[in-house]
Amino acid sequence: MLDPALVALAERLQGICVGRHLTVATAESCTGGLVAETITAVPGSSAYYVGGVVSYADAVKRDLLDVPVATLAAHGAVSAQVAKAMALGCRARLGTSLAVSITGIAGPDGGSEAKPVGLTYIGLATRGSDDATASAEVHRFVLPGDRAAIRASAAAEALQWLITTAEASS
């Protein structure tokens, strides 16, 4: 069962996006599609949500989201650079106004001193006047808790950032 607080965020996002004629896509790794699931749990989400990619494997990030192999090799899948590339690739591939990406280490294993469990990067790409002027920003988090808590917190952060960005759109 989905967290009612997440669903409330998705409902709020839907109202803003539909009212402003914005479309959204998602590119998720460590959340495994939780943002997409939350968005589509709200009736009427097809009015603004185009779709998403669960890109757990680097090959999927590369082949479906156009994340450069060199970026993955230089920075690793859990990095600001990959989150940015995922968001930009998702937005361009799916042709949306906004695209959010999430990559991180949800645990309980896989962390290191340099990249601890809970380290999460969320990217958000916005459409410019054309694809060449699209831009993306990235936020870095070290989220507390177990795997479920980290995934839920990452999804909440992504939805909230989408809401803030959509509200600021004209």
Beta strands, then each sheet from edge to edge (+ up, - down):
strand 1: 24-28
strand 2: 49-54
strand 3: 98-104
strand 4: 119-126
strand 5: 135-142
sheet 1: 2+ 1+ 3+ 4- 5+
end
